[in-house]
């Protein structure tokens, strides 16, 4: 940025955890593991009498994780993340063939953007499946 004379330093290193608000953590867990093939990265109870739950899932091999939290002062749903795919068309066919998933009718590609489509979890959070960039 022009005009900045101060050097900024940070201890922040990477985007690691994204959080979605969900109405039912067990139902969300089933969607992300059974439908999308994510794996559980953490499922811990905390708080008074262990009534709270920190639940994290992620695609296999991903260093970034998705926390599935109860609503904190609002309604569930409305968030969005992107996950990369080595074969967007095959993934779209797989999810559409299930017949029980809210998935876009067809993947789209617009100039300057990768091939992509969205699938929505039961709470209306969007998971954008995006073509992995060429290396």
N, C-alpha and C positions, 0 to 999 in steps of 0.2 A: 504494500500500500504506500502510495506516495505521501510525503509529508510526515511520516512517522520517524522520529529520531530515537525513540526508546527501543531497546531490544527487549523482547518479551521471552521469558523462559517458562516452561511448564513441566510438570511431572507426568502429564497425561500422555499415554503412549499409543492407544488404539481404541477403536470402538469395540467393546467386548460384550455388553449386555443390552439388549433392547427389551422393553417391557410392554406387554399387552394386558389390558383389563379384560377379564373373562368372568362370566356369571357363575361358572361351575368349573373348578380346577380339574376335577376328575374327567369331566366330559371333554375339556380342552386337551388334557393329556392324551386321551384316547384319539382325538382327531389328529394331533400332531404326530403321534407315534404310529397309529394304525393306518391313517390315510396318507400322510406325507412322508412317513418313514424316518422321522426324527428319532433321536435317542435321548433318554433321560440323562441329564448332566448333574442334576441336583434335586433332591426332594427332602427338605428338612423342615421339621416343626420348630417353632420358636414362640416367644411371647409367654404371657401368663398362662400357665397350664398347657402350653403347647397348642394353643388354639389357632395360631397363625401358621401359614405354610409358605415357604419359599420353594418354588418349583421352576426348574430350568430345563429346557429342551434345546436340541440343536441338530442340524443335519450331520450325518456321520462325517468325521474329519474336520468339521468347522471349528475354528477357534472362537468365533462369536456365538453367543447364546441368546435364547429368548426366554425371558421370565414371564410366567403366566400368573398374574396377580388378580386377586379380587378387586373390584372397583374401589378406588380411593377418593371418595367424595364426588363421584360422577357415575355415569352409566357405563356398562361394558361396551366394547367395540369401538370402531372408529379409527383404529391405528393401522399402520401399513409398514411392511418390511419388504425387502427384495432378497430373493435367494437365487444364486446362480445355478444354471443347469448346463450340462454338456450336450443335451439334446432336448431342446424346448418342445419340439413337435412330438417326440415320443412321450414326454412327461404329460403333455396336454392330452394325448390319446389315452394314456393310462388313467388319468383322473376323470376324464369325461366318460370313459367306459364304465366306471363304477356306478354312475347313475344316482348317487346320493351325495354329490359334492356340488356346491355352488361355484361353478367355474365358467369363465368367459366362453362364449360359443366358439371363438377361433383366436389363435394367437395373432398379434398384429406387429407389423414392422413399419415404422415411419422413418423418413430420411433423417439421419443423424442419431437414431436410437436403435438399440438392439431389439431383436425379436423377443416378444414378451407376452404374457397373459397373466390375469389375476385369478386367484381362487380365494374364497372367503371362508373363514372359520364359522362355527355356529353362532358366534357373537357379532359377526360382521367385520372383524378385522381382516384386512387384505394382505395376502401373501402374493407378491409379484414374482413370478418365475421368469428370470431374465437370462438371456443367452450369455454364456461365459465369454468374456472378451478373448479375441485371438491373441496368442502369446508371441 
